[in-house]
Amino acid sequence: MKRLFFLFILLTAIGFSAHSQKVSLSGQVVDKQSGEPLPGATISVEISEQKHFIVSGLNGTFILKNLPNGNWKVKAVYVGYNTYKNEVTVSEAKNMVIEMERKSNDLSEVSVNGKHDKSTDASAMQADRKATLVQNSVSARTIEISPDLSVANVVQRISGVSLERSTNGEGQYPIIRGMDKRYIYTLVNGIKIPGPDNKNRYVPLDIFPADLLDRLEVVKSLTPDREGDAIGGAVNMVMKDAPNQLSVKANVAAGFAGKFTSEDFTTFDNSASLDRSPRATNGTSYQATMKDFPNSAFSHADKHNPIASLLGLSVGGRVWKDKLGIIVAGSYQNNYRNVNSVFFGTETDMNNGDAKVTGIEQRQYSIQQQRSGLHAKLDLKIDDNNKIKLYAAYLNLDKNEFRSASDTNLQLGRTGAGTGRISNSYRTYHDVQQIFNVTLNGTHKITKHFGMDWSAVYSKASDNRPDEATLGLVTGVSKDANGALVQAPLNLDPVSHREFSRNSDEDKSGYLNFTYKSEIGKADVDWSVGGMYRNKTRTSSYDDYSLRPTDPSNQVYDGDISHNNFSVFNGEGTVDNALNYDATENVGAAYAMVKISLKKFELTGGARYENTDLSWQSAVPQTVKGRTGSITYYDVLPSALLKYSLNKKQAIRLSYYSAISRPNFYEVIPHNGGDPDADYQEIGNPNLKRTTADNFDLRYEYFPKGLDQLLAGVFYKRLNNPIEYALENVGTNTYYTPDNFGKASNYGAELDITKYFRWFGIKANYTYTHSEITTSKIKYYSTSTGTSQMTVNQSRPLQGQSAHIANVSLLFKDDNKLGLNAQLALGYTSRRINTVSQFLDNDIWQKAFTQMDFSIEKRITKRWFVYAKVNNILNTPYQLEIRQPYTGSGTVGAVPHQELGKNTFVRKDTYGSNYLLGVKFKL
């Protein structure tokens, strides 16, 4: 027994001793000179002829566990660095720092032909660190593994940016730091591009496939060499560049919308429709007949479980001894969405100023979008002093939308017997938006200190919506003595419509810049002067044809429109509509700028001069004053930016710049209700002035190691004559019109944090914004003789400004060992004003919006990957309300979606979740 006991003690001691001999090796791989972490370095440990391997994480750290003690041969390998070797003797857990030295060649002269990879996270971070101005960037690699497919959805992940969404719930226009889309411009490779809208200047970002980018930049301050109409900032898309070696990337995916598990998708046939209006095709004197308007648009059908698709391909490399770089890339995305919407008509009660609802409309949308893009770039290095680049891009967004709507008279809320009316309508349209850009650019070093660059640019954006068809139906509804609804047969509405709109915006631009490098004392001084000229030509045509039933009293709709007969009421179209106009805008600019670099200081300052000459000719009737007109003005826009580097990892930026925002073309043309599809009738304002602003920015930057970063800053904007839309009464009608609203201020703070723990990371940003503008409002009040009104001033935020914007993403990134990347992204935007009312406390607000998305990518072989994306996991609806208690004014009885004592409900759209599964190939 004693022997067994001693044997047990001995075995336990041996086991404990053996376990105690297992130790771990941990540490970090860094650059010996800079101390920067080196992610992806391969570390091997050889012990007793057995090798153990590990790859350093995103912050350069590594850990190997359960190693026997003894003599270790440690080796580290990293591309571009000398191999690290060391031999250590270890008897307990060890932590070590592996310092690696860059490779160097002892040659008198080294000629390197290559290009920096702009698509990596490290490249995007370096672009922000080295930039003269304040900006935030997203790399192509981050975009690739994110849940986003369009540039619009990518930009929402950047601090201070929220989105205005399209009908199908996808992002469309960015709002930067509370500044609406009108205060932002869009660039491709630093060149401003036109927009396809027939009313406005701004560019919808949902037309751009995200997989064509090397990097996405949001610029939040301006230098004098940049165009000055960006009070809110600018979005710059750095497109794919030619790689150093042959590269082939392909991508195929399929997906579906969650709503299609319980709903069908409605399709229609628009192939027989005219490409443009009968008047535009045949001349002004032509009288359209029913032969010009096929009924196929109303012959809709249901499609079960439509499958979305995605295709992408890029091929690039360098030839001719690496002097010529070539890349061609294309992308195609086809998706389907169903949207359910409820919309309340509202107006202000003239007796007490309360908001009241006048009708409820149920809408169902079936929307197909086909997004495609193709771009090519050639860059030729003639010699060390001369480079030429040629870039061309074509973007296309096709959209088919079927909308059915049912409008109910709210008097049916009465109890007991009653009568009412339900109006149904069907609307179909096919819309094609296109953007084309070609840029020829040259960079030349003339002498050691003197250089120049130039660009010749042609861009064109267009939108064609041929034969938008609207069919109205109406039926009488009554309640019997028991309160049950009794519905009469559907009859054709007295008027149906066929609308044709077509427009283009064409830019011809030239840029020329000169730079002289000098030294003054110990400071490096760069002197720059330059200028640009742009000729912009805008054309817009529109026709609305009214179709009326030939025998309304007997025109019962049985579901087949071919059984009904119509005649064209206005065969000549609507040539005098305000959407028929031509506009020309010439912008000339010149600037002078100096950049001084002295030790830790970098100061950039100067001024920009811009002259704007806008003229237009509208087709509104001759009796309308201002149907032709012109506006000429100039602006001097100073700016100054100071960067102070505390050390290699920390810097402080302080900037000031002056900027403008020009009115949109359609806004200054006098008109009265040009667009019948608008929720409210619109009128123009030829007295509209440009907005000017002074912008201040202070930011602290800290880049501790690897891809970690901390950005914290504050900003302030002082606006003069901001432009906003408001509802105004003109006579007995209410119109939606743009106007200048005196002065406004906008200030806030941003915090942007990225932190990695080996393969895990968190990216988070938060922006607080406060804006204030004071405008006149109408207030109703009771008197002894009835109700009267007075004008009062009310302060409110700017239209589109949210007080709180936040993004949080949980990341897993391991491109080496596991080949696995995953991201769970949550975005929050607090409430904001959607529509400004002329009445006190009657502004329409969008409620807070929270969106969650998920993506994952897994390498299955060296070249092949599978991935999945899920969007709108929470199915958050888009909701509008008037922040005034609903009292039931204007109705009796319960009304759907309205709750007594709570904010007045205006609109709710629900989109559902969307799923995508795909395969990638990379060479």
N, C-alpha and C positions, 0 to 999 in steps of 0.2 A: 504494500500500500504506500509506504514512504517513497519507494522508487517511482511509482506512478505519479505521486505528488511532485517530486523533484523534476521528473520528466515534463510534467505539465508546466511547471514554472520555467524550465529551460526553453521549451517551445514558445511560450508566451514572450519571454525575453528576446528570443531570436526574431519572432514575428514583429515585436515592437521595434527592435533594432533595425530590421529590414525596412519597416515602414518609415522609420525616422530618417533613413538614408534617401528617401524620395524627396527631392527639393524642386523648386521652380525657378525659372529664369524669366525675368520681365524687364522691360525698359522701353526706350524710345530711339528711333533712328532719325538723325537730324543732319542737316548740312553743316559742315564744320565751320564755314565762314559766317553764314548768316544765322545759324541756329534754327532755321525753318524746318519743321517736320517733313519727313519724306514718306508719304503713304505708298503702299504697294511694294516696298522693298522686301526681298526674300532673305530670310535669316535661317541659317542651318547650324545645327549643333551636332558635332560628331563626338560620341562617347563610346569607347570600346568598339570601334569600327561600326557602330550603329548610328545612322543619321536621323535627326528629327528636324522637320521643316515647319516654318510659320511665315505668314506675310503680314507686314505691318499694317495697322488700321489707318483710317482716314486722318487721324491725328498723329500718325507715326509710331504709335505704341504697339507692343506685342507682349505675349506671355506664353511660355511653354511650361506645362505642369508635369508632375510625376517623373522627374528626371533623376537618375541615380547620381550620387555625388562622385567626385573624382576629378580627373583632368578632362576639360572640355575644349574642343576646337570650335570656336565661333567664327562664322563667316557670313557676311552680308553683301548682297549684290543689288545694285540699282542702276537703271539705264542712265548713262552719261556720267557715272561716278566710278572712281577706282574701287576695286573690290576690297572690302574690309576683312582683315584676318586677325585673329587674336587667340591666344591659348591661355585659359584660366584654370585654376584649381579651386573647386568649390566643395564645401562641406555643409553649407546651409543656403537657404533661399537667397538669390542674388538679384539685384537691380542694377542695370548698367545703361549707359548712354553710348550709343554707337554713332560716332562722328565720321561722316563720309566726305571725302574730298572730290571735287569735280575733276574730270579728266582734262588734261591740258597737253598741247603739242608744242614742242620746242622747235617751232618753225619761224623763219623770218617773216613770212607772210602766209596768211590762211584765207582762202576764199571759200565762203560758205553760201551755197544757194539753197534756201529753204524758206518755209513759211511757218509762222507760229500758229498752232492749232487754236482757233478761236472758239471751238465748240465745247471745251472742257470747263468744269466749275472753277478751276484755278485761273483760267484765262479770263473768265467773267469777273472774278474778284480782282485780278490785276488791272483790268480795264477801269473798274471803279476807283481803285487806289491811285492810279496814274492820271485819271481824268482831271482836267483843269476845273471843270464845273462839278456840280452836285448831281449824281446819277445813281441809279440802282439797275443791276443787270441780272438776267437769267440766261444760263448757258444752254446750248443745244442738248447737252447730255441731261441736264435737269428737265428740260422740256420733254425729252424722249421718254423718260421714266415717270413723268407726271400723269395725272388723269386727264390732261387737257389735249384737245385736238386742234383748236383754232387759236390764233394769236390773242383774240379778245379774252378767252378764258385763261390764258397764261398770265396776262397782264394783271389780273385780279389778285395774284399771289404776292405782288410787290407792295411794299409799305405805302400807305396813303392813297391807294387806288381802289375805287369801287367801280361797279359796272351798271350801265343802263342796258337792259335786256331786250331782245327782239320778241316777237309774238310767241315763238316756240320755246322761250325760256333760256336760250343761249346768250352769252355775252355778246354785245355789239359795240357799244361806245364806252370808252373809259372816262371816269371822272377822277381827276388828280387833285388831291388835297382840297376837296370840296368845290373845285372849279369845274363847271359844266363842260361838256364836250366842245362847245363853241370856243373855249379858251385854250384849246389844245390842237397842235398839228401833228401830222404823221409823216415820217421819213422812211425811205428805203435806201440803205447805205448812205445815210446822211443827206439825201436829196428829198426835198418836199414833193409830195405827189397830190394830185387832185382827187376829189371825191365824186362818186356816181349819183349823188342825191340831186333831185331837180329843184330843191329849195335851198339847200345848205352847203357849206364848205367842207364840213368835217367828213372823215373817212370811216366807214364801218369796218372794224377790225375782224369781224367774223368772215370776211371774204378771203383772209389769208390763212392757208394751212400752216400750222405751227412747225411741221417737219421740214420746211424749206429754210429754216433759220439756223445760223451759227450762234447768234446771240440776240436777245431782246433787251433793249435799253429804255429806261424811263428817265428822261432828262428833266431835272427840276430847277435848273438855273440856266441862264444864257450868257454867252460871251459875245462880243461885238461881231464876230464872224458868222454868227448864226442868225437866221431870220427872226424878226422881232415880234411876230404875232403869236406869242405863246405865253400868256399870263399864267396859265395853269401848268405848262410844261409841254414836253414833246415825247412821242413814242417813236423810237428809231429801231427799225428791223435790219440787223446786219445779216445779210443773206449768205448762204453756204459759199465757201471759198474752195479753190482747188487744193487738195491735200498734197503732201510731199510725194507720196507713192500712190500707185493705182489703188483706188478704193471703189468698191461696189457695195451698195446697201439696198436691200429690198424689204418690203413690208406688205403683208397681206392680212386682212382681218375681216371678221364678220360680227354683227351685233344685232340687238333688238331692244325695243323700248318695253318697259315693264307693263305699260298700259295695254299692250296688245294681247296680254293673257286674258283680258275680259272685254276688250273692245276691238272692233274692226277698223281698218284704215280706209277712208273714202277717197277714191280716185275719180278723175274726170279726163276727158279727151279734149285737148286744145289744139290738136294738129291741124284742124281745118280752118282755124282762125287766121285772120290777116296778120301780117307782121307789123303793119302800121295802119293808121286810121284810113278810112276811105278818102277823106279830104286830102291827107298827105300823099296818098298813092295816086289819086286821079286829078288833083287840082282843086282850087278854092271853089270853083263853080259847080263841082260835082254834087249831085244829090244822091245820097245813099239810099239803098233799098234793102229789103229783108234778105236778099241774096248775099249781101255783104256780112251778114251776121248768122253764122251757123249755130244750130241749137245743141251741138255736141257738148258744149261746155256744161250744160245742165243734165247731160246723160251720165250721171255718176254711178259708180259701182263700188262694192265693198271688197276689200282685199284682206285676207286672213294672214296674220303674223308676217308682215313684210320684214325682210332681213336687210339690215344696213350693211354696207361694205366699205372697205378702205384699201387703197393700193398706193404704194410709194416706191420710188426708185431713184437712186442717184448714182452717177458714175463720174469719177474725176481722177485727175492725176497730172503729172508734169512730163513734158517731152522736150525735144530739142535741147539736150543738155540742161534740162531743168529751167530753161529760160521762159518757156511757155506753159502756163497753167490753164487747164480746161476742166470745167465741171458743168454737167447737165443734170438737173433734178426735176422730178415731176411728182405730183401728188393728186389723188382723187379720193373724195369722201362723199358717200351717199347715205343719208340718214332719213328716218321717218319719225314724226312726232304727232301725237294726239294731245290737244290742249282743251281742257274744259274750263269755261269761263262764265261768270255771272257778273252783270254790269247794271248798276242802277243809274238812271237819269236823275240828276239833282238840280235844284235851283234854290234861290234864297227867298224865303217868305217875306213879302213886302210889308207884312203887318208887324213882325217882330224881329226880323233879321235872322231867324233860325234857318238852318238847312232843312230842306224837305225833299223827299224823293217823289218823282213823278212817274216812274215806270221801271220795270225790271225786264232785263233781256238776258236770256240764257244763250250762250254761244258755244259751239263745238267746232274746233279747228282740226283739220288733217293737213299736215305740212310735210312736204318732201323737199329736202335741200341737197343739192349736188355742188360740192365745193371742189374746184380743181385749180391747179397752179402749175406753171412750167417756168423755169428760169435757167439761164445759161450765162456763164461768165468766162471771159478770156483775159488773162493778164500776161503781158509780154514785158520781160526785162530786156530792153535793148542793150543797155550796158549799166554800169554801176550808177550812172547819173540820170538815166532816162527810163521811165516806165509808162506803159500805156495799158489801160483797162477798158474793156467793152462789156457792158452788162445789159441783159434784156430779160424782162419778166412779163408774164401774162397771167392774170388772175381772173377767175370766173366763178360766179355764184348763181346757180339756177335755182329758182324756188317755185314750187307749185303749192298753192294753198286753196283748200276748200273750206268754206265757213258756212255753217247753218246757224240761224239765229231765230229765237222766238221771243217776241216782245209782248208782255202782258200788261194790260191796263190795270193799275192797282186798285181801282174802285171795286174790283172783284173781291177784295178783302172784306166787303160788307157781309154782315150776317143776313140770313133770309134771302128773299128773292132779289134779283138785280140783273143788270145786263152789262156787257162789256165787249171787249174786242181783243183778239190775239192776232198779231202780225208775225208772219214767218218770212224769212228771206234766205236765199242761197246766194253765195258769192264765190266766184272762182277767178283765179288769175294765175298767169305764168309770168314770172319776173326774171330778167337776166341782167345781172350787174357784172361789169367788166372793168379791169384796170390794166393798162399796158404802159410799160416804161422801158425806154432804152437810154442808156447813159454812156457816153464816151468821155474818158477821163485821162488826163496826162499829168505826170509829176516829173519835174525837171530840176536838177541841180546844176545851175549855170556856172557858178564859181564855188569856191570853198565855203563862202559865207552867204551867197545869194541863191535863192531858189524860187520856183513858181509852180503853181498847179492850176489846172483849168478843167472845166466840165461843160459839155454840151448835152442838153437833156431834152427829150421829147416824151411827154406823158399824156395819156388820154384815159379818162374815166367815163363810162357810159352806163345808162340804165334804160332798158326797154321793157315796158309792161303793156303788151298788146292785148286788146280785147278783154279787159276786166269786166266780167259779166255779173250783173246783179238781178235776181228775179225776186219780186215781192209777191207775197201771198197774204190774204187776210180772211179771217172768219169771225163771225159773230159768236159770242158766248153768253149764256144766261144761266141763272140758277133757278132750279125748281123750288117748290115750297119746302122740300127737305134739305135744301142747300147743295144738292148735287149739280155738277157742271153739265150743261148741255151745249154741245158744240155743233155749229152749222157746218156745211161743206166748205172746203177751201175754194176761195175765188182768187183770180189774179188781181194783184194790186194795180191801180190805174196806171202806174208808170214803172217800167223796168229800165235798166241802164246798161250801156256798153261803153266802156271808157278805154281810151288809148293814150298812153303817155310815153314820151321818148325824149331823152336828153343826153347831152354830152358836155364834158368839161375838158378842154384841151390846153395844155401848157407847153410853151416853147421857152426854154430857159438857158441862160449862159452864166457861168461863174468864172471869175478870174481872181487869183490871190498871189501876192508876192510876200516873201519873207526874207529878212536880212538878219543874220546872226552876228552878234558882236559881243565884246567884253568891255565893261566899264568897271575899272578896279578889279575886285574879286567877284563881281557879279556877271552872270551870263544874261545877255539881253537880246530878246528876239523882237524885231520890229515887223509888223504885218500891216498891209493895206490890201484892199480888194473891193470887189463889188459884184453885183449880180443884176440881171434884167430878166423879167418874165412877162411874156404876153399870154394872157389867159382869155380864152374865148368860150363863153358858155351859151349853149342853145337849149331851148326847152319847147316842146310842142305837146299839146293836150287837146283831146276832143272827147266830149260826152254826148252820146246819142241816146235820146229818150225813145223807148219802144212802148207802145200802148196797145192793149188788147182791142181787136177790131169790134168786138161785141161784149163789153165788160159784164153785162148782166147775165150772159149765158156762158161765160168762160170759167167753167169749173175745172180745177186742176186735179187730175187723177194720178199724178206721178210721172206721166209721160208728156214732156213739153211739146212733142211733135203733134199732139192732139189739139194744141191751142194755136190761135192765129194772132199775129201782131202786125202793126204798121209802124213805120219810122216817123216820129213826130217832127224831128229837126234834121232832115237829111243833109243839111249843110254843115253839121257839126257845131262846135262852139269855138269859132276862130277868135272871138273876142274875150276868151277866158284869160285870166292873168297868168296862167301857167304857160301861155304862148309868149315867150320873150326871148330876146337875144341880149347878151351882156358882154362887154369887153373890159378887162381890167389889166392895166399895165403898171407893174411895180418895178421901180428902179431903186437900187440901194448901193451905198458905199460905206466903208468902215475904215477905221484906223485903230490898231491895237498894239500894245506892248506887253511883253511877258518878261519879268525880272526874276531870276533865280539866284539867291544868295544864301548859301549854307542851308539853313532849315526853312528859309522863307521862299515862297513863290507868290509873286504878285502879278495879276493880270488885269489890265484895265484899258478902257478906250470908249469909243462911241460909234454908234451906227446911225446913218441917215437913210430914211425910207420915204419915197414919194409914191403915192397911190393915186391913180387916175381911173375912175370907174365910170362907165357910161352904159346906158341901157335903152332898149326900145321894146315897149310892150304892146301887145295886141288888144289891150282894153279899149273900150269905145273912145272916140275922139273927144267926147265931152268930159272925160276924166282928166283932171289936171295932173300933170306929171307923168303921163304915159311914156314920154321920152325924157331923159334927163341925164345929168352927169354930176359927179362929185370928185373934187380934187383936194388932196390934203397931203401934208408931209409931217414927219415925226423925227425928232432927234432923240436917240435912245442910248443913254450912257450906261455903263456897267463897270463893276470892279469886283474882283475876287481875290481873296487872300487865303493861302494855305500855309499853315505853320506845322512842321513835322516835329513833334516832341521827341521822337526817336524813330527807329526803323519800323516800329509797329503801331505808332499812334500819331494822329494828326488832328488838327482843328481847321475847319473851313469856315470862312465868313464871306458872304457874297451879297451884292446888291445888283439888281438890273431893272431897267425900265422896259415895259412891253406894252403892246396894244392888242386889241381884238377887233377885227373888221366886221361890220354887219354882213349877214348873209344876203345873197343877191335877191332872193324872192321877198325878203323882209322890207326892202326899200322901194319896191315897185307898188304903186297904189293899186289896190284891188279890193274886192268885196266878196269873200267866200269863194276863192278860186278852187279849192280842193274839196269836193263833196264827200270824200272818204274820211276827212278829219272828224274827230269826236265833237269838235266845236267849229262853227264857221270862223274863218280867218279873214283878217283885213291887213293890208300893208301899212307901212309907216315910212313915207319918203323923208321924214325929218329925223330919222334915226341916226345917231352919232356913233362913232367908234368908241370903244372902251379903252381907257389908258390906266396903267397901274404901276406902282412902285413896289418892288418885291425884295424882301430881306430874308436871309437864310443863315443859320448858324448850326454847324454839325461837328460832333466829335466822333472820330473813327478809331477803332481799336481792332487790330488783327493779331491775336495772340499767337496762334500757330495753326498750320494746316489750313482747313477751310472754315475755321472758327472766326466769328466776327461779332463786333458790337458797334452799332451805329445809333447815335442818339442826337436829336437835333430839335430846333424850334424854327418856325417860319412866320412871316407876317406879310400880308398883302394889303395895299391900300388902293382901292379901285375908284375911278371917276367915270360916271356915266355907264355903269354896268347895264347889260341888256338882258331883260327877262320877258317872258310871255305872261300875260295876265288876261283874265276875263273882264271885258268892259261892256257896259250897256251903251248902245248907239241907237237912239230912238226906242223902238219896241223890241229890238233884237239884242242878243248877247253875242259878242265876238271875242275871239282869241287873237291877241295882237301883241307884237313886240314893242317894247318901249325902253327908254333910258330911265333909270331910277336913282338919279342923284349921285350919292356916294355910298360906298360900302367898305367894310373891313373884313379881313379873313386871316385868322391866325391859329396856330396850333403847335403840336409837338409830335415827334415820331420816335419810335424805339424799334430797332431791328436787331434780333439776336439769332445767331447760328452757333450751335455747339454739338460736337461729335464726341462720342465715347466709343472708340474703336469703330465698330460697324454700325452702331446706333447713333442717331442724331435727332436733333430737334431744331426746327426753324420756326421762329415766331416773330410777328411784328404787330405793333399797335400804333394807331394814329388817332389823336384827338384833334378835332377841328371845330373852331367856333367862328361863325361869320354873322354879320349883322348889317341889315339894310333897313332903312326906315322909309315907308311909302304911305301914301294917302289911301284910306279905306272909307267905304260908305257904312255908316251906322244908322240903324233904324231905332226910333224911340217913340214911346206913346205920349200923346198930348191929350188935352181935354177935348179936342175936336177930332181925334183919330190918331193916325200914325204919320210921323214926319221923318226926315232923314237929315244927317249932318255928315261932314267930312272930318275924320280924325286920322292922326298919324299912328301907325303901328310898326314896331320893330319885329323883324323875323329873320331867320337864316336865309342865305342865298338858295335859289332853286337848285335841287340836286345835292345839297351839302348834308352829309351825315356827321353827327358829332363823334361817333365811335366806329372805327374800322379795325378789325383784328383778323389775323390769320395764324393758325397753328398747324404745323405739319410734323408728324412722327415719321422718321425715316429709318430704313435699314438699307445699307449700301455695301455690298461686297462683290465687286467685279472680278475678284481674283479666285479665291478658294471655292466659294459656293456659287458664284455667278448669279447672285440673287439681289434684286432691288425691290423695295416695297415702300409705299407712301400712303399714309392716311392724312388727308388734308381737310381742315375745317375753316370756313370763312364766315365772318359775321359783319354785317352792315346795319347800323342802327337806322331808325326812321329818318325820312327826309321829305322835303316838299316836292311833290310831283307837279302840281299845277297851282299857280298863284291866282287867287280870286280878288276881285275889286271890293268885295264885301268883308267886313270885319269878322275875323275868326272863321272864315269859310274856305280857307286854303285846303287843297286836297293833298294829303300826305300818303307816302308809301310806308307801310309798316316795316319793322325790322325784318331782315332776311338772313337766314342761316343756311349754309350749304355744306354738305359733307361729301367728299369724293375719295375714291380708293384706286390705287393702281399697283400692279406687281409684274415683275419681269424675271424670268428664270432662264439661264443658259442651260441647254440640253446637250450640245456638243460645242466644239471650238467655234463654229461659225453660225450655229442655229440657236434661236431663242424663242420662247413662247411668252406671251404677256396677256394681261387682262386689265380692263379699266371699267370702273363703275362710277357713274355720275348721279348726283342728286339723290343720295341714299336716303335722306330724311324726307324727300318729297315736299320740300318747303314751298308753299304757295306764294305768288305775287299778290299783294293785297293793298288796296287803296281805301282811305277813309277820310272823313272830315272830323276833326277833333272837336266835335260839338255833340252833346248828348242827343240821341234820337228820341223824339217825343211823340212820334206818330203823326206829326203834322202833315196834313194833306191826305191822310188815309184813315180808315176806321178798321179796327181789327188787326189781327196778326199779319205781319209781312215777313216773308222768308229772309233769313240772314240778318235781320234787324233786331236789336234788343233794346228795349226801353231803358233810358238812362245811360247807355253806353255810346261810344263814338258812332257817328252815322256811317254805315257801311256803303262803299261805292263800288268796289270791284274785287274779284278774286279769280286768279288763274292758277290752275294746277297742271303740272307737267309730267309727273311720274319719274321713275328712275330709268337709267339707260345703261346697257351692258355691251361690252366689246371684248372679243377674244381673238388674238392674232398670233402670227408667226413672223419672225424677222430673220434675215440673213445678212451677215456682215463679212466682207473680205477686205 
